[in-house]
Amino acid sequence: MSRRALVLVLLLAVAPAGCGNERSAARQLTAKPAAATQRLEYPKVGLSLELPQNFRIQEAGRPGVFRALFGSATVSAFAYRRREELPGSQEDLEKALERLEKAAKERSPSFELSRSRTRRVGGARAIELLGRQTISRSRLRTRSLHIFKGRAEYVIELLAPPRQFDRLDERVSGLIRSSLEVTGRVSPAGGVAKGGGAPL
């Protein structure tokens, strides 16, 4: 076989694989979260919420509760049993927000905070952080919720590539906030007894 013919054969062999990868990437960027939802309930950590039906759910090791996958996006949930006093007033929550912003930057130097605020989610006091960070050389946008109830802190985080984030965030974060229920009771077998999130 001539050298020119050999090159042509190799190009033809590689081309379909390349097109397939491009189509797969395009599907990830254009896929939409399903209108139908699935209810996730974790009574051992006092957490329940809804996610779109087409998110793939995986269990996570403590203090993780679950990880939900959708294309290149991930929703992760954590539950911590807290021994220290949790924010009991708006003033306490504002102080916790300042400490959490600092801790987020210390844990991940690549983290860039875009916006933060205090709010109520699921009838509980909460802090919300919106930002960007680099994980394994991939630039990602993130929204994290830190919910305080009873003696527990719950953290729910959405991570997605910038081109996917806005479309997913509007649907997924809104659904989480509207459906979230927490009891504030994390059993020793279902969470970390000494905490493990950012110091409050």
C-alpha positions in Angstrom: 0.0 0.0 0.0 1.4 3.4 -0.9 2.1 5.9 1.8 -0.6 8.2 0.5 -3.2 5.5 0.6 -2.2 4.5 4.1 -2.7 8.0 5.3 -6.1 8.1 3.7 -7.1 4.9 5.4 -6.0 6.2 8.8 -7.9 9.4 8.3 -11.1 7.5 7.4 -10.7 5.3 10.5 -10.3 8.2 12.9 -13.0 10.5 11.4 -16.1 8.6 12.7 -14.8 8.5 16.3 -14.1 12.2 16.2 -17.6 13.0 14.9 -19.1 10.8 17.6 -17.2 12.6 20.3 -18.4 16.0 18.9 -22.0 14.7 18.8 -21.8 13.5 22.4 -20.4 16.8 23.6 -23.1 18.7 21.7 -25.8 16.5 23.4 -24.4 17.2 26.8 -24.5 21.0 26.1 -28.1 21.0 24.7 -29.7 18.3 26.8 -32.4 19.6 29.1 -33.4 18.5 32.6 -36.6 16.6 32.5 -39.9 18.2 33.5 -40.7 15.1 35.5 -39.1 14.8 38.9 -37.8 12.1 41.2 -38.1 12.4 45.0 -34.9 11.5 47.0 -35.4 10.7 50.6 -32.7 10.0 53.2 -34.3 9.6 56.6 -31.1 8.7 58.4 -29.8 12.2 57.7 -33.1 14.0 57.7 -32.9 15.2 54.1 -35.3 14.9 51.2 -35.6 16.9 47.9 -36.5 16.6 44.3 -34.3 16.5 41.2 -35.2 16.1 37.5 -36.1 12.5 36.5 -33.2 12.2 34.1 -30.5 12.8 36.7 -28.5 9.6 37.5 -28.3 9.1 41.3 -25.3 7.6 43.1 -24.8 7.0 46.8 -21.9 8.8 48.4 -19.7 7.9 51.3 -20.1 9.9 54.6 -20.4 12.8 55.0 -21.7 12.6 51.5 -25.4 11.7 51.0 -25.7 11.4 47.2 -24.2 12.5 43.9 -26.5 13.2 40.9 -25.0 13.2 37.4 -26.3 14.9 34.3 -23.8 15.1 31.4 -20.9 17.1 32.7 -22.9 18.5 35.6 -23.0 17.2 39.2 -25.3 17.8 42.2 -23.7 16.7 45.5 -25.3 16.6 48.9 -23.6 16.3 52.3 -24.9 16.1 55.9 -22.9 17.1 59.0 -23.7 16.6 62.6 -22.6 19.7 64.4 -21.5 20.1 68.0 -20.9 23.8 67.8 -23.7 26.3 68.0 -25.3 26.9 64.6 -26.6 30.3 63.5 -29.7 31.1 65.5 -30.4 34.7 64.3 -29.9 36.8 61.2 -26.9 38.4 62.8 -25.3 35.0 63.5 -26.0 34.0 59.9 -24.3 37.1 58.5 -21.2 36.3 60.6 -21.3 32.7 59.4 -21.5 33.9 55.8 -18.2 35.9 56.3 -16.5 32.9 57.8 -17.8 30.6 55.0 -16.6 32.9 52.3 -13.1 32.9 53.8 -13.1 29.1 54.3 -14.2 28.4 50.7 -11.2 30.4 49.4 -8.8 28.7 51.8 -10.0 25.2 50.8 -9.8 25.9 47.1 -7.4 28.7 46.1 -8.9 28.7 42.5 -12.4 29.6 43.9 -13.7 33.0 42.8 -16.8 34.2 44.6 -19.3 35.9 42.3 -22.2 36.4 44.8 -23.3 35.4 48.3 -26.4 35.9 50.4 -28.4 34.6 53.4 -31.8 33.2 52.8 -34.4 30.7 54.1 -34.7 27.4 52.4 -36.9 24.5 53.5 -38.0 26.6 56.5 -34.4 26.8 57.7 -31.7 29.5 57.8 -29.3 29.1 54.9 -26.3 30.6 53.1 -25.9 30.6 49.3 -22.6 31.0 47.5 -22.2 31.4 43.7 -18.8 31.3 42.1 -16.2 29.7 39.8 -13.4 27.2 40.5 -11.0 24.9 38.7 -11.2 21.1 39.4 -8.8 18.8 37.6 -7.9 21.6 35.2 -11.6 22.1 34.2 -13.2 25.5 34.8 -16.6 25.1 36.5 -19.3 27.3 37.9 -20.9 26.4 41.2 -23.8 27.2 43.4 -23.7 25.9 46.9 -26.4 25.9 49.6 -25.5 25.6 53.3 -28.7 24.9 55.3 -28.7 24.9 59.2 -31.4 23.1 61.1 -31.3 21.6 64.6 -27.8 20.3 65.2 -27.1 19.7 61.5 -25.6 21.5 58.5 -26.6 20.3 55.0 -24.6 21.3 52.0 -25.9 20.9 48.4 -23.7 21.9 45.5 -24.3 22.2 41.8 -21.2 22.1 39.6 -21.3 22.5 35.8 -19.2 23.8 32.9 -19.9 27.5 32.2 -21.8 26.8 28.9 -24.2 24.5 30.7 -24.5 26.3 34.1 -27.2 29.0 33.5 -29.7 26.6 31.9 -29.2 23.9 34.5 -29.0 26.4 37.5 -32.4 27.9 36.7 -34.2 24.6 36.7 -32.2 22.5 39.2 -31.4 25.0 41.9 -35.0 26.3 41.9 -36.4 22.8 42.2 -34.0 22.0 45.1 -35.0 25.2 47.0 -38.7 24.6 46.5 -38.7 20.9 47.4 -36.1 20.7 50.1 -37.1 19.3 53.5 -34.7 18.9 56.4 -35.2 17.7 60.0 -31.8 18.7 61.5 -31.4 15.2 62.8 -28.4 13.2 61.4 -27.9 9.8 62.9 -24.4 8.7 63.9 -24.5 6.1 61.1 -25.6 8.7 58.6 -23.3 11.6 59.1 -20.0 12.8 60.6 -20.3 13.3 64.4 -17.7 16.0 64.7 -18.7 18.1 61.7 -16.3 18.6 58.8 -17.5 21.5 56.8 -16.3 25.1 57.2 -15.9 26.3 60.7 -18.9 28.4 61.9 
